[in-house]
Amino acid sequence: MTVRTILTVPDPRLKLVSKPVERVDEALRVLMDDMAETMYAADGIGLAAIQIGVDKRVIVMDLSDTRDQPRFFVNPQITPLTEELKPYSEGCLSVPEIYDEVDRPARVRVTYLDYDGEPREEIAEGLFAVCIQHEMDHLEGVVFIDYLSRLKRDRAVRRVQKLVKSKGEAA
């Protein structure tokens, strides 16, 4: 497994709409394993393939306390099951050290293929609902700061650019 580089805003690749996966094969499982390794190395709870520059509809998440139960979502689709929106303070590996509140449907249905290519369906609530919707946004070229005001979004991008530059100079 390989830890890959995570793209940060304003990288234009983060705005790409990801392409559907034709089949789950060994090459895709290698990608998913790399994604999990990358997510853990960055201390994240979710990662979309586009965040490492791969425009495929693949997500990895681990919401477990033990951080050893990765879940894989290939070609996921979500359907809101309620009009009730819940605010949640979100962060993102592509927008490091920035957090802000985003309103999302409190309950959604998720259909997807798993690590072995088997079809699955689940109802997501709580953090699972927030995280799957956040990662699904990445597959559509949307980053959570896109929900913020222009002022907050521009400020976040500048802070990330400054952070990335300072880390590059320290290396």
C-alpha positions in Angstrom: 0.0 0.0 0.0 1.1 3.5 -0.8 0.4 6.8 0.8 -0.6 9.2 -1.9 -0.5 13.0 -2.0 -3.7 14.7 -1.1 -4.7 17.6 -3.4 -5.6 20.9 -1.6 -7.7 23.8 -2.7 -7.5 25.6 -5.1 -6.2 22.6 -7.2 -8.5 22.6 -10.3 -8.7 18.8 -10.2 -10.8 19.0 -7.1 -13.5 20.6 -9.4 -13.7 17.6 -11.8 -16.7 15.4 -11.8 -15.6 11.8 -11.2 -16.3 9.0 -13.7 -18.2 5.8 -12.9 -16.2 2.7 -12.3 -16.9 0.0 -14.9 -15.9 -3.0 -12.7 -14.3 -3.7 -9.3 -11.0 -5.5 -10.1 -7.6 -5.9 -8.6 -6.3 -2.6 -9.9 -9.3 -0.8 -8.2 -8.7 -2.7 -5.0 -5.1 -1.5 -5.0 -6.4 2.1 -5.4 -8.9 1.6 -2.6 -6.1 0.2 -0.3 -3.9 3.2 -1.2 -6.8 5.5 -0.4 -7.3 3.9 3.0 -3.6 4.1 3.8 -3.6 7.8 2.7 -6.7 8.6 4.8 -5.2 7.0 7.9 -1.8 8.7 7.4 -3.6 12.1 7.2 -5.8 11.2 10.3 -9.0 11.6 8.2 -12.3 9.8 8.4 -13.1 9.9 4.7 -11.4 10.3 1.3 -12.7 10.5 -2.3 -10.4 9.2 -5.1 -10.4 12.7 -6.7 -8.7 14.0 -3.6 -5.6 12.0 -4.7 -6.1 13.0 -8.3 -8.0 9.9 -9.5 -11.3 10.9 -11.1 -13.2 7.6 -10.3 -16.3 7.4 -8.2 -14.7 5.7 -5.2 -14.8 6.7 -1.5 -13.2 5.2 1.6 -14.4 6.0 5.1 -13.6 4.8 8.6 -15.8 6.1 11.4 -14.8 3.5 13.9 -13.2 4.4 17.2 -10.4 1.9 16.6 -9.6 3.3 13.1 -9.2 -0.1 11.6 -12.5 -0.7 9.9 -12.3 0.9 6.4 -15.4 0.9 4.3 -15.4 1.3 0.6 -18.0 2.8 -1.6 -17.8 2.3 -5.4 -20.2 4.3 -7.6 -22.2 5.4 -4.6 -25.6 7.1 -4.9 -27.5 8.9 -2.2 -31.1 9.7 -1.8 -32.3 12.1 0.9 -34.9 10.5 3.1 -35.9 13.6 5.0 -36.2 17.3 4.3 -34.8 18.0 7.8 -31.4 19.5 7.5 -28.8 19.2 10.3 -25.8 21.5 10.7 -22.4 19.9 11.3 -19.0 21.4 11.7 -17.1 19.9 8.8 -13.4 19.8 7.9 -11.6 18.3 4.9 -8.2 16.8 4.1 -8.2 19.0 1.0 -8.9 22.1 3.1 -6.6 21.4 6.1 -7.2 23.1 9.4 -10.4 24.8 8.2 -13.7 23.9 9.8 -17.2 25.4 9.2 -20.8 24.5 9.6 -22.7 22.9 6.6 -26.4 22.0 6.6 -27.1 18.5 5.1 -30.1 16.1 5.1 -30.1 14.2 8.4 -30.9 10.9 6.8 -30.0 9.4 3.4 -30.2 6.1 1.6 -26.8 5.0 0.2 -26.5 2.4 -2.6 -23.0 1.3 -3.8 -20.7 -1.5 -4.7 -18.4 -2.7 -1.9 -14.7 -3.7 -2.0 -15.6 -7.0 -3.7 -18.0 -5.4 -6.2 -21.1 -6.6 -4.3 -24.2 -4.3 -4.4 -25.1 -2.8 -1.0 -27.8 -0.5 0.4 -27.8 1.3 3.7 -29.6 4.0 5.6 -27.1 6.7 6.9 -27.7 8.9 9.8 -25.5 11.0 12.1 -21.9 11.3 11.3 -22.2 8.6 8.6 -24.8 10.7 6.8 -22.6 13.8 7.0 -19.5 12.0 5.9 -21.0 10.1 2.9 -22.6 13.3 1.6 -19.4 15.3 2.1 -17.4 12.7 0.1 -20.2 12.4 -2.5 -19.8 16.1 -3.1 -16.1 15.5 -3.9 -17.2 13.1 -6.7 -19.3 16.0 -8.1 -16.5 18.5 -8.0 -17.8 20.2 -4.8 -15.7 21.0 -1.8 -17.4 21.8 1.5 -16.2 25.4 1.5 -18.3 25.9 -1.7 -21.3 26.1 0.7 -19.8 29.0 2.5 -20.0 32.7 1.7 -17.5 34.0 -0.9 -15.6 35.9 1.8 -15.3 32.8 4.0 -14.4 30.6 1.0 -11.7 33.0 -0.3 -10.3 33.4 3.2 -10.1 29.6 3.6 -8.3 29.1 0.3 -5.7 31.8 1.2 -5.1 30.1 4.6 -4.6 26.7 3.0 -2.2 28.1 0.4 -0.2 29.8 3.1 -0.2 26.5 5.2 0.9 24.4 2.2 3.6 27.0 1.3 5.0 27.0 4.9 5.0 23.2 5.0 6.9 23.1 1.7 9.5 25.6 3.0 9.9 23.5 6.2 10.7 20.3 4.2 
